[in-house]
Each structure stands twice: as C-alpha cells, then as structure tokens.
Amino acid sequence: MPKMIVSIDGVVIKEVQLTKDRTTLGRRPYNDIVIDNLAVSGEHAVLQMEGERFVIEDLNSTNGTYVNGQTVKKQALANGDTIEIGKYKIKFVLDGAAGQREKTTVINAGAVVAGEEGSSSSLGPAVIKVLSGNATGREVPLVKVVTTIGKPGVAVAAITKQPTAYVVAVVDGTHAPSLNGQAIGNEPVELRNGDVLELAGTRMQFLFKP
C-alpha cells in the first residue's frame, strides 16, 4: 500500500498510509497529514489518485511545495520521490521498499498513545521517566524506532533508537527543548543514562533498564 514517510533533519516522525483517493497536507488539524509548523500553510498541498498514479498539487501555499528539490504546482509522483514542505521531507513509497518503521509514541501533557512495538536494533532497552506534572513517575518504554515527545506548537522532540545509541532531535515548536539544562540545537544529540530532558513544561529522565 502506498505511504508517506515524514521526517525532519533525518529523523522519521510519522508514517501515513494512503488509503484515500484524496490526502491533504497542511498545518490545520483537519488535514490528513498535519505538519504543525509556521512555514507550512493551513491547507498546503493535496495528494490525489488519478487512475494508476498519485499526483501532488500545491494549494497556493505561501512557501511552496517541492519535489526532489524542484518547486512544483502539480506533478505525478514516482516511487521514492521526496516532497519538501518547509523543513519537512515526505518520502513517497509505493511498495514499502524503504523498510518498515514503527509508529511513534506521543507524550503530550502526560498522555501516552501507544504505537506498534518491535525493533530490529540490538541496543539494550531504555525508558523515559516523567519527573514532573500529572504523570510524575510514569515510565514509557522506548521500544519503537521513533518516539515523539512534547506538546505540538510548543516543543516537540523525537528520540530515535539507532543500532548503537539513542539520539534526541528537535522536531518542532517555539520553545527549544533542553537536555541537562542546555538547549538542544539543530543537530541530533546522543542520550546517556540519567540525562534529563525538559520540554513543554515537563521534565523527564532517560534511563537504561537492566
């Protein structure tokens, strides 16, 4: 089944299966693919099935829609094409050739939404332990390839489980997340046992589990 793999700075943050003839992309919450970033228009672009092909069309967005680095108004997509909207890259995959990735877990003001479990990584298990707020004491196992934490529009970070390390990267928001009291920059940072993350007003600790 065709799908879109959404990433920022090389970190995958979500996958969307293309199950409808018309799939919308934009900042507004009613879109099929929501990208909560000010560089993205409320109704930015639409992906439509036309016969046997999928076509991306820009909806007169402010900053434009790009496919493989070229600005487009309307263009048919081929397997592996990369759509660029703001800082986000969205890979169009027809047959799952890019490999299966797990869905994300979202920690939003203490709420946890589970995704698909399982990972091919040989790295030992780890958790995020919430240190403040209503969910103080809760531990969230990092069993997925990508775990997204934070509050959309305020501060969002993604923890990626790599073969030899866990790394954290800023995804979105107006308030930069911090790691051990230092703001996280544009580059992913490797996490170490006991590191303290703070974002969206919540403190949490990264811990390896024996």
Disulfide bonds with the S-S distance in Angstrom:
none
